Amino acid sequence: NPAGPKHWLKRRFTPPGPTRVYLHASTFDNPTLPSDYVAEAAAAPDDFRKRRYTWGEWVGADGTIWILPDDQIRDPEPDVPFRVVAGSIDWGFVHAFAAEIAGQSGSGRLAVIDEVYERGRTLDEVIPRLLELQTLHHVAAWFADPSEPAYILACRRAGLNVVQADNSMDPGLLAVTRAIAAGLTVSPKCTVPLGGLPVYVWQQQRDVGFKDVPVGVNANPGDAVHSPVSPFNRHPTR
């Protein structure tokens, strides 16, 4: 697969010379791929990943990772029920504790609908609010940062269905990108994603261009930005 335009392979093989040949092919040039795979590749968000891994272009990541359109900052339609609701938890005390709740409609569209954002609160002080929201929104599961197994156990004992989240970076980034492209909405009261999404950018390289590494500019907490969306890739009831 191609990488950034400054990659040594790109520099070595382009432009072609008398002793080397550069052959380019995209996903769609492979006649043996299943039709559903091709359709999914064609429908993927038009970002640098698609240009690299689908179109086979040597392009770099650029600037802001996500842009949430203004018309997607709103509460969900009240007459559209959610097929499943899940939450995410990012532990914190000095750095704020953040929990986001997202629902998925029958059509697959996601909506971030509620949150808990507390600074300087112990876990015992936060759990009652999580229990309240679990009942209010019928939260099927909470996906939590796995770095605090004792906290997860305490939440389970209190009656919260908390499971360890997958903190892999790429699946989370891709999940948010796809969700936004598919019409993800965020309630105006959910300050963490609304404040965090716009400030995540690709890391600037020293010479030119960007690395494939996201950086939050004064963003805190970080995990709660993508985790409300990524659980739906692996939700047990899906």
Disulfide bonds with the S-S distance in Angstrom:
none
